[in-house]
Amino acid sequence: MTNAILITLAFLLALALSLYFVPVMRRAAIKWGVLDKPDGRLKKQREPVPYLGGIAVYIAFLLSISLLYDYSPQVIGLLLAGTIMLLIGLVDDFGVLLPYQKLAGQILATFVLIKAGIYIRIEAFPLWVAMPLTVVWMLGVINAVNIIDIADGLSSGVGLVAALALMAVAILNGNVTIAFLTAALAGSILGFLAYNFHPAKIYLGDAGSLFIGLMLGALSMVGDYSLNNPLAYIAPALILGVPLFDTAFVMLMRAKKGLPVFLGSPDHFAIRLMRKRHWSARRVAIASYVVSAILGGLAILNMRFTPEFSLALAGVLAIGVVAATIWFNGMDRDES
């Protein structure tokens, strides 16, 4: 079986399994009363929505890998860390975890990855720098994908685009294992997105968003970005730029208002666009997909160009981030 066929089969099998299991988990969530109910503050959907969709994504991903690919120590470590993250998120979906307990679970899953040899590898960074940097990166990405899950199809769609970008990087580098895993992840998410796009029939829940966040964070670390450009290791931050920006912006706004970092607040860019610019959930999701795709494309281009291009790109992006921050922050003044 050629590599191209294997990668395609992984995507299609994961997609088919996800399309099958999402309705099953939706019925199970309704039967067990696992519903996300409107609260009039952050959750303004008209009716309660079941939120065990992440389990369907996990099952589709796990089964597609089990049926088509041989396990290696790294793949086993990745699956074990993902399972830990799924279980932590599932417990959190029932509202019985404190923020520090959730954080402890994320750190545990990250150490499982490190033990399996999955961590940031940059020649300029010694091991004592790479290890804590890996923990910071993983916690950032896991929580970013979790935090951005506040609108129909947003987290899942952005996650899908990121998985496809990582798959493209792996294919360009000839890394069959990462290409296979990202293809399976993309297929699993796409099947779920069919039911999660507005109006959502099911949500990921913390189980799903934490699982997807861990997978994206881990798979982005093991890609080889600097074969042609030594500064191209910024590619993962570009590929995951939308959720990372939202997390940084929300934390900035909470600090500005003197609110605890872990407290939910309507400061997300998606909520601001919907409430203050009257964008529909569909428009917000599609715009986020487009921005994610552009950033992913720039990340791939950056791998092929010179360090000077990387520096220029970093400068342009920094200006863009500052401009976006000012624009979103200015929405508060527009209403005053």
Buried (B, 14 or more C-beta within 10 A) or exposed (E): EEEEEBBEBBBBBBBBBBBEBBEEBBEBBBEEEBBBEEEEEEBEBEEBBBBBBBBBBBBBBBBBBEEBBEEEEBBEBBBBBBBBBBBBBBBBBEEEBEEEEBBEBBEEBBBBBBEBEBBBBBEEBEEEEBBEBBBEBBBBBBBBBBBBBBBBBBBBBBBBBBBBBBBBBBBBBEBBBBBBBBBBBBBBBBBBBBBBBBEBBBBBBBBBBBBBBBBBBBBBBBBBBBEEBBBBBBBBBBBBBBBBBBBBBBBBBBEEEEBEEEEBBBBBBBBBBBEBEEBEBBBBBBBBBEBBBBBBBBBBBBBEBBEEBBEEBBEEBEEBBEEBBEEBBEBBEEEE
